[in-house]
Amino acid sequence: MSTSSPEPLVIRSLEFMGGMATAVGWRPEPLLPEIAFAGRSNVGKSSLLNKLVHRKKFARVSNTPGRTREVNFFKINGNFVFVDLPGYGYARVSKEKRAEWRPLIEGYLSGSPELRGIVQLLDARRDPTEDDRHMLDYLSEIGVPTIVALTKVDKLTAAQRVRRVDELCLALELEVDQMIPFSAVTGEGRNELGEAIESLLAQPSWRTPAP
Ligand code: GDP
């Protein structure tokens, strides 16, 4: 890429709008296009969000396993919204507790007429968990445009990475161009993800807004 290209997805302002705590609980009026970020706990979601918006502690709230987890809404540049979904599948809690994410996340996804797309995070070094597969199945069932960000790719060699992208695309029935290798450490993938998000935001909603 030419060094003179302007950076995609320039963040001029960022405002926390509030959190949604239950499937039918408060959420901001859906007046602006939304992009939601999903992934299991520890996948690197806070780090990715912080890198994407160039803030050090933007997504810190979502980062404490076990705390009351909410869907957090952030207004960006006054004209679109980033939605930080709670990290799911924290290994050290009971199975029942681990299943608690589903109603909340699915409640958000089904009740958000301005949703334009999802960034689903997967750890480049790990196989997708049952929860990851459930999430991806659910996303394809509702038909929402989905980008996969492959996190922590700085931990893989170039050859390992190519192999991993191929394996994951095959296993999850995804296209290679749906997958963006990302590193919060090196910043790799930040601009590719920014561009992908800009194009999702430019699309009309994939579903008919509720009357
Ligand atoms: P979250 O629970 O999904 O919000 O995950 P965090 O962003 O808190 O990251 C979990 C752990 O992975 C932390 O120890 C991070 O420092 C580490 N981490 C996150 N992103 C990267 C990355 O791109 N590269 C490397 N090497 N470590 C990362």
Residues whose N, C-alpha, C, O or C-beta is under 5 A from the ligand:
A	BS01	GDP	R40 S41 N42 V43 G44 K45 S46 S47 N63 G87 T151 K152 V153 D154 F182 S183 A184 V185
